[in-house]
Amino acid sequence: MNPREIRSGDVLHLTRSASPQFVRPITVRVIRLLADWQTYHGWCWIDVYELNARGDAVDRRSLYVRCEGVRQRTTPPAPRPRPGGIRFPAAG
């Protein structure tokens, strides 16, 4: 992925192909690309929210990643159930 293709709001899946630090893959939502920070060719800094399995932001992080290893998530995290949602009586 080209750094110019990374946009605010993108949901990304980060594995070891993005950086050795991701032994355990994580899913993040991009806050912004830190384009003015110095990097090596092919690497970039991004501000992100780390997401849990339900898609909730659990931590804010600045990450240094290899752009080619970044993968856009094709399916969004599963929506969380709403408290007090509508309940239907059992058919019977």
C-alpha positions as a Markdown table, in Angstrom:
| # | Residue | x | y | z |
|---|---|---|---|---|
| 1 | Met | 0.0 | 0.0 | 0.0 |
| 2 | Asn | 1.3 | 3.4 | -0.9 |
| 3 | Pro | 1.4 | 5.9 | 2.0 |
| 4 | Arg | -0.7 | 8.3 | -0.1 |
| 5 | Glu | -3.4 | 5.6 | -0.1 |
| 6 | Ile | -3.7 | 5.6 | 3.7 |
| 7 | Arg | -6.6 | 7.8 | 4.7 |
| 8 | Ser | -8.2 | 8.8 | 8.0 |
| 9 | Gly | -11.0 | 6.4 | 8.9 |
| 10 | Asp | -9.4 | 3.4 | 7.0 |
| 11 | Val | -9.5 | 0.1 | 9.0 |
| 12 | Leu | -6.2 | -1.7 | 8.6 |
| 13 | His | -5.0 | -5.2 | 9.5 |
| 14 | Leu | -1.4 | -5.2 | 10.6 |
| 15 | Thr | 0.7 | -8.4 | 10.7 |
| 16 | Arg | 4.4 | -9.1 | 10.7 |
| 17 | Ser | 4.5 | -8.1 | 7.1 |
| 18 | Ala | 3.9 | -4.5 | 8.3 |
| 19 | Ser | 6.4 | -4.7 | 11.1 |
| 20 | Pro | 8.2 | -7.3 | 13.2 |
| 21 | Gln | 6.4 | -5.8 | 16.3 |
| 22 | Phe | 3.1 | -7.4 | 15.2 |
| 23 | Val | 3.7 | -11.0 | 16.2 |
| 24 | Arg | 0.0 | -10.9 | 17.2 |
| 25 | Pro | -1.9 | -9.2 | 14.4 |
| 26 | Ile | -4.0 | -6.2 | 15.3 |
| 27 | Thr | -6.8 | -4.2 | 13.6 |
| 28 | Val | -6.6 | -0.4 | 13.7 |
| 29 | Arg | -8.5 | 2.6 | 12.5 |
| 30 | Val | -6.4 | 5.4 | 11.1 |
| 31 | Ile | -6.5 | 8.8 | 12.7 |
| 32 | Arg | -3.9 | 10.3 | 10.4 |
| 33 | Leu | -0.8 | 9.7 | 8.4 |
| 34 | Leu | 2.2 | 11.5 | 9.9 |
| 35 | Ala | 3.6 | 12.5 | 6.5 |
| 36 | Asp | 6.1 | 15.1 | 7.9 |
| 37 | Trp | 7.9 | 12.6 | 10.2 |
| 38 | Gln | 11.2 | 11.3 | 8.8 |
| 39 | Thr | 11.3 | 7.7 | 7.7 |
| 40 | Tyr | 13.2 | 5.2 | 5.6 |
| 41 | His | 11.9 | 4.6 | 2.0 |
| 42 | Gly | 8.8 | 2.4 | 2.1 |
| 43 | Trp | 8.0 | 3.0 | 5.8 |
| 44 | Cys | 5.6 | 5.5 | 7.4 |
| 45 | Trp | 4.3 | 6.7 | 10.7 |
| 46 | Ile | 0.5 | 6.5 | 11.4 |
| 47 | Asp | -1.6 | 7.6 | 14.3 |
| 48 | Val | -4.3 | 5.0 | 15.0 |
| 49 | Tyr | -6.9 | 3.6 | 17.4 |
| 50 | Glu | -6.3 | -0.1 | 18.1 |
| 51 | Leu | -9.6 | -1.9 | 17.8 |
| 52 | Asn | -10.8 | -4.9 | 19.8 |
| 53 | Ala | -12.8 | -7.8 | 18.2 |
| 54 | Arg | -16.1 | -5.8 | 18.5 |
| 55 | Gly | -14.6 | -2.8 | 16.7 |
| 56 | Asp | -14.3 | -0.6 | 19.8 |
| 57 | Ala | -11.2 | 1.6 | 20.1 |
| 58 | Val | -9.2 | 0.4 | 23.1 |
| 59 | Asp | -5.9 | 2.3 | 22.7 |
| 60 | Arg | -4.4 | 5.2 | 20.8 |
| 61 | Arg | -1.0 | 4.5 | 19.2 |
| 62 | Ser | 1.6 | 6.0 | 16.8 |
| 63 | Leu | 3.0 | 3.1 | 14.7 |
| 64 | Tyr | 5.9 | 2.8 | 12.4 |
| 65 | Val | 5.0 | 0.4 | 9.6 |
| 66 | Arg | 6.2 | -0.9 | 6.3 |
| 67 | Cys | 3.7 | 0.5 | 3.8 |
| 68 | Glu | 3.7 | -2.6 | 1.5 |
| 69 | Gly | 2.8 | -4.8 | 4.5 |
| 70 | Val | -0.3 | -2.8 | 5.5 |
| 71 | Arg | -3.5 | -4.5 | 4.4 |
| 72 | Gln | -6.9 | -2.7 | 4.3 |
| 73 | Arg | -9.5 | -4.7 | 6.1 |
| 74 | Thr | -12.2 | -5.8 | 3.6 |
| 75 | Thr | -14.9 | -6.5 | 6.2 |
| 76 | Pro | -15.6 | -4.2 | 9.1 |
| 77 | Pro | -15.4 | -5.5 | 12.7 |
| 78 | Ala | -18.6 | -7.1 | 13.8 |
| 79 | Pro | -21.1 | -4.6 | 15.2 |
| 80 | Arg | -21.6 | -4.7 | 18.9 |
| 81 | Pro | -25.1 | -5.4 | 20.3 |
| 82 | Arg | -27.0 | -2.4 | 21.6 |
| 83 | Pro | -28.0 | -2.4 | 25.2 |
| 84 | Gly | -31.8 | -2.5 | 25.6 |
| 85 | Gly | -32.4 | -3.5 | 22.1 |
| 86 | Ile | -35.7 | -4.6 | 20.8 |
| 87 | Arg | -36.7 | -8.1 | 21.9 |
| 88 | Phe | -39.3 | -10.1 | 20.0 |
| 89 | Pro | -41.4 | -12.8 | 21.7 |
| 90 | Ala | -40.6 | -16.4 | 20.8 |
| 91 | Ala | -42.8 | -17.7 | 18.0 |
| 92 | Gly | -45.1 | -20.3 | 19.2 |
